[in-house]
Amino acid sequence: MAKWDYDGPILEIDQLSISFFTRLREIPAVMDFSCVVQPGEAMGLVGESGCGKSTVALGVMQDLGVNGRIVGGSIKFKGRDLNEMSQEELRDIRGSEIAMIYQEPMASLNPAMKIGKQLMEVPMIHEGVSEKEAYDRALEVVTDVKLPDPKRMLDSFPHQLSGGQQQRIVIAMALMSKPSLLILDEPTTALDVTVEAAVVELVKDLGKKYGTSMLFISHNLGLVLETCDRICVMYSGEAVETGSIADVFDNMRHPYTQALFRSIPLPGADKNARPLKAIPGNFPLPHERPPGCNFGPRCDYFEGGRCDAGDIKMSEVPGDDRHGSRCLKWTEIDWDAPMVVTDAKEKAKPGDVVLKMDNLKKYYEVAANAMFGGGGKKVVKANETLSFEARESETLAIVGESGCGKSTFAKVLMGLETATDGSITMLNQGIESIPIQERSTDTVKNVQMVFQNPFDTLNPSMTVGSQIMRALEIFGVGDTVDARRQRMLELLDLVKLPRAFADRMPRQLSGGQKQRVGIARAFAGDAKIVVADEPVSALDVSVQAAVTDLLMEIQREHKTTLLFISHDLSIVRYLSDRVMVMYLGHVVEMGSTDQVFAPPYHPYTEALLSAVPIADTSVEKEHIVLEGDIPSAMNPPSGCPFQTRCRWKSEVPGGLCEKEVPPVRHLAEGHQVKCHLADDILARMNPVIKVAAE
């Protein structure tokens, strides 16, 4: 089918309402939603999980399943109503005119078909082109998405590619037929921040090259700032504010947008002096929405009898570029009033050293031909000579991409693995070679873990209270069931959950509430060291602030040592005292947070900082995109582990970077890097993140 030319808006959504029908009731998922995407424009759709972002995208694709129906309004694509098209017409449009990229790349790829074949199918089916032309086009698009060795890529199966490479193939597939509209649904959530930066850069470039309009769905405001021209903020099924990026970020006119920005760590936020402000209350379920304004019960400016009296329509903010707000009181609110800062907290003084690692190594031996057990053995060096110490009341952040050895080191510390070499001393006891089943109750109790995904760590068939009591029993806390029950209720108080939650099942809790139960369980035995492995990455922005503040509060009260594993450098900057940067099993930089976030940097730290999306229009970043993927620990490069991706390598004479692992150098008190660069070159480094003067 030939593409039709149209010079109006690519996408016009007008007062769209979508409901899902269950046996019990109609559940309205999206109400009165309007948005317009012009040719070549990128529109960002942001909001918390469950606010209806993906439902809008599925409405545009006309893919709402058996239970979903458009119950009001219209979606026009190039002037034609999609709801009135036949299945045949829709089939022609999907994939050729409108393409969608999903969050999980493997869900879009056929595991049994080679990549080339999957890409070639698109133009062959939609445009009837020959196999040769389809192959040439596939080769061009794979080159466009900056994949190494495109011919080999086309000849590979999906499982032979890394997550970042798979996501690029999915983007290539979406671009195969040069669509007019590209819908991206959280396309980078599963990727490392350096890979995310490269993919985002790629999407922007391709948007320009092909003139594609985009609908970019994300809960990451920084990412939307970097990729989109306009933004639409959604809350509980409704668009609450829309406008250009500059209008909404710098001139916000809806209380929810304001609350969202106050709960994310922007440069300058400080856990002691300027804590984040979590949004009070919980997100309403679709069948429990309040009357009037959906955000009313959580809003600082709520006025009874007015905000809950009837439906609220979008109103226009004059003077700005198509800027609208769904708030009755937006003209009465002082938007420039400073945030009421909750009491500044006293900075905890780090105490004695409670954990010391000295030249820790962890190697795994795997069969070279792992599938059939044949062939020689290969060694995977997951951790190389790891040395550091952590003190009482201190937060040490451990950052790096997947595969750098962060979680391996946590496993060795927890006793789930034993060290190959080196020592771990915890509270004056060597624990590097004691597996968890041989550790004393006290040792197990003293080092606990909060995991990334709260859904996987709770037993679905036990109540919340009984799971915490089980931990207390194992740790030998409380002599009787009653004493343990009392302690369990106190732990629920500690993590700010109602005591009534003791009798609830995990499925009745939201993600943020489950994560609080995980924290309560970790602190059940009054742990001295808590390893938090990406504890907030699976949670919504507004819930992240509440959970990080909770961790900080408990830490202050119990003088806990917190090892915070994360790849989100904004949160790391906000809450850590010291930072350790890892790459391919090595510690490449370590120092206080101020030292690591200011030049001179290790070249890898510099690239990591540049990759972090920051939701602040006054921030300027040096632009560094890392080429290539992180090498495999099974086959690391010679010399410096980072040399294959380093932009400073040419500054080091004699190919030293490729021959020798750099020595650890001390740049200042407590600040060390593993790098061959000369002092004068390090001194020339510019700050990556600059905040423009007010």
PyMOL commands that set and color helices and strands:
alter all, ss='L'
color gray80, all
select helices_A, chain A and resi 53-60+82-84+87-93+105-108+115-126+131-144+150-154+158-160+163-175+193-210+221-227+245-250+255-262+286-288+296-298+406-414+436-438+441-446+464-474+481-494+499-503+506-508+511-522+541-558+569-575+593-596+603-611+643-645+649-651+653-659+679-683
alter helices_A, ss='H'
color red, helices_A
select strands_A, chain A and resi 11-21+26-37+42-46+68-77+80-81+98-101+181-185+213-218+230-235+238-244+315-316+324-325+353-369+374-391+395-399+421-426+429-430+447-450+529-533+561-566+578-583+586-592+619-621+664-668+671-674+689-691
alter strands_A, ss='S'
color yellow, strands_A
deselect
rebuild
show_as cartoon
